[in-house]
Amino acid sequence: MTRISVVTGANQGLGFALAEGLAHRAAPTDVVYLTGRDAGRVADAAAAIGHDAIRTAVLDVSDARAVTAFADELRERHGGVDVVLSNAAARLTPGASWGEQVGPFVDTNNLGTSHILRAFTPLLRPGGALLVVASSFGTLRQLPRPLHEHFAPDASLDDVDATMLAWRDAVLDGTAAARGWPDWINIPSKVGQVAAVRAVAARRREADAATGTLIAAVCPGLVDTDASRPWFSDMSGAASPAEAAKPLLDLALGARRPEHYGELVQFGRVLRWS
């Protein structure tokens, strides 16, 4: 069967390496959709890979209608998808206030993740995989215990979205610290991404277990990219995008275990949620 794959945020960094890796592992009839917000950058990335499997699409994951329309297009064209790698992320800029950055950050990283989960989990073929690129910061252990109640085991995806929007508003009105939220906005955002994956996986677990389908969050570790360099003075221990992509692709394409389902996975190991 032809394998249909989608990578978001794929015009540079880890997303580019994921798209390139899928193309290099592709059979002659497989298709890899390389997506991003900027048409020129998407086209340049596809040209740099230079593989027949690559197709391009302009996609802003913060736009729910655009994500739904793209999913509908792939349903009509292919009948379903086999691999979805949700990698699109807004960058944080040192020196800029959190109030300036939290809106676009939540729109892309959190609501964008939810848009992908809503639109693409119904398209996953049996044995497929949908992985959300997150971080080891995305566990409840990174938050004060009183905040854990916002991410209850029975929380729905709508509940998670509402929590992230309420946190965003608290950052904007200056009350987030008083409510116990960490100062660095990357932490609550990553927790929200993993919580979104867990919310969807909890409702699909039994059916997906029967078909060998995987939904999970993944932590690639520290990756040497333009987005990470401004935050770390020493990148000597960071992986290249291609190195970081390999275990994620291995997981997406088959090196998986039942305990990976719905969890945050780093290098094949499940990171404890709480």
Buried (B, 14 or more C-beta within 10 A) or exposed (E): EEBBBBBBBBBBBBBBBBBBBBBEBBEEEBBBBBBBBEEEBBBBBBEEBEBEBBBBBBBBBBBBEBBBEBBEEBBEEBEBBBBBBBBBBBBBEEEEEBBEBBBEBBBBBBBBBBBBBBBBBEBBBEEBBBBBBBBBBBBBBBBEEEBEEBBEEEBBBEBBBEBBBEBBBBBBEEEBEEBEBBEEBBBBBBBBBBBBBBBBBBBBBEEBEEEBBBBBBBBBBBBBBEBBEEBEEEBEEBBEBBBBBBBBBBBBBEEBEEEBBBBBBBBEEBBEBE
